[in-house]
Amino acid sequence: MSALIAKPWLFSQPDQDPRTATGARLRWGVVATGGIAAAVTRDLELLPDAELYAVSSRSQAAADAFAADYGFARAYGDHDGVAGYERLLANDAVDVVYVATPHAHHHEIALAALRAGKHVLCEKALTVNAREAAELVELARDKGLFLMEAMWSRFLPSMQRAFEIAASGEIGEVKWVGADLGFPAPYSPTSRLWAPRDGGGALLDITIYPLLWALGTLGFPQTVSATGWINDDGVDAQNALTLGYHHGAQAQLTSSLLAHGPRAATVAGSQGFLQSLGSVNNPTELVVRVGFEEPRAEQFSVVGRGYSYELREVTRCIQQGLTESPVMPLEDSLNTMRLFDGVRAQLGVSYPNDVR
Ligand SMILES: NC(=O)c1ccc[n+]([C@@H]2O[C@H](COP(=O)([O-])OP(=O)(O)OC[C@H]3O[C@@H](n4cnc5c(N)ncnc54)[C@H](OP(=O)(O)O)[C@@H]3O)[C@@H](O)[C@H]2O)c1
């Protein structure tokens, strides 16, 4: 795994409004019409250099309705044994594809998109396992196409600032990180959050956010110790990870589909600490306290729903001919999937995708 982070990831244009165009217009294709597809499309509408060009769904009616709601020119559903996304990918006018299906379908669709010569923004988790992620990364590199996991929180001004404070030395040397994300997700064997065939469980869906706090302040760990509660379907309803670092630092991360947690992060250093308020994946406030001094607070708001920053980065990178983002590099997605494979081995969680 990569070495400790010596400096924070810095958004390449931290002071720029993501609604400011950075180059020629890109034609976007959106695969799926579910919850996150709609939320991200609403932010995509804010970018003047983004054209909402095509959408696909398993259902033609759903694609048509989504296209009508957001003004997409083309709508593709499954027809005569050809998947809607395959029909979208056959359209040469599409420049970049946003994959917004459940995790277990990312690999198949992103692979097809890269084979069709499209740049790809793929929802998190990038894939179900490291083998699938490595195949995507290899193909993107071979073809010279842009690929990025949609880790939107990395690009938020609040997160960038948190990592900047941690790296600045203001709270001393970072020794301990604690972060949680939890919400009670109603159980249903067919819900993507619970179904093994969709890559269900807390790990792939939400652990990526508490993990981001450890990665942004300490980097990838040298050891990972995992516990969790595995339900009768074999997915982790909740998990707790302890990350260990050679220099003695630790991170404790919890993720739950059962409990509504505070969704907070604490970064503790040798001289003080930093806490996030709001949500752990989209903080509205950062509080810094050095020693016994009065706490200092910084407030944050986002443009749109917060996805506009990652969309600006994807757009800028493609316009500038980059094949990966320096803020969300492919090596970090690979290392994350390797770390998650290791956690699943400890927890005893496996998915149908693992044996394909
Ligand atoms: N960045 C974020 O803040 C965020 C938030 C939530 C979720 N996500 C990620 O986004 C992805 C989707 O989550 P979601 O909450 O949008 O789920 P969702 O509301 O269930 O929507 C997923 C969509 O994918 C399509 N789909 C469902 N099952 C499929 C299958 N078996 N094969 C192919 N397509 C299928 C469906 O669209 P059609 O019916 O149109 O085919 C469905 O509406 C997940 O990877 C999740 O981790 C990210």
The ligand as an ORCA input file, in Angstrom:
! r2SCAN-3c Opt
* xyz 0 1
  N     -22.097      9.323     -3.878
  C     -23.127      9.194     -3.059
  O     -23.444     10.069     -2.268
  C     -23.954      7.963     -3.149
  C     -25.186      7.914     -2.493
  C     -25.961      6.782     -2.656
  C     -25.504      5.736     -3.424
  N     -24.292      5.803     -4.043
  C     -23.797      4.685     -4.867
  O     -24.566      4.681     -6.065
  C     -24.865      3.358     -6.476
  C     -26.369      3.224     -6.641
  O     -26.992      3.559     -5.428
  P     -28.492      4.166     -5.370
  O     -28.702      4.585     -3.968
  O     -28.727      5.137     -6.452
  O     -29.337      2.839     -5.640
  P     -30.815      2.768     -6.226
  O     -31.612      3.957     -5.828
  O     -31.305      1.416     -5.889
  O     -30.596      2.872     -7.787
  C     -29.768      2.002     -8.494
  C     -30.252      1.938     -9.927
  O     -29.433      1.007    -10.610
  C     -30.233      0.251    -11.511
  N     -30.183     -1.158    -11.115
  C     -30.739     -1.727    -10.033
  N     -30.511     -3.039    -10.005
  C     -29.804     -3.302    -11.113
  C     -29.279     -4.486    -11.662
  N     -29.486     -5.679    -11.079
  N     -28.587     -4.406    -12.810
  C     -28.395     -3.214    -13.403
  N     -28.903     -2.049    -12.930
  C     -29.580     -2.106    -11.794
  C     -31.648      0.768    -11.393
  O     -31.845      1.701    -12.454
  P     -32.754      1.315    -13.711
  O     -34.011      0.713    -13.133
  O     -32.942      2.596    -14.389
  O     -31.976      0.317    -14.505
  C     -31.692      1.430    -10.064
  O     -32.626      2.468    -10.016
  C     -24.225      2.442     -5.430
  O     -22.975      1.990     -5.913
  C     -24.020      3.341     -4.216
  O     -22.907      2.998     -3.426
  C     -23.528      6.903     -3.926
*
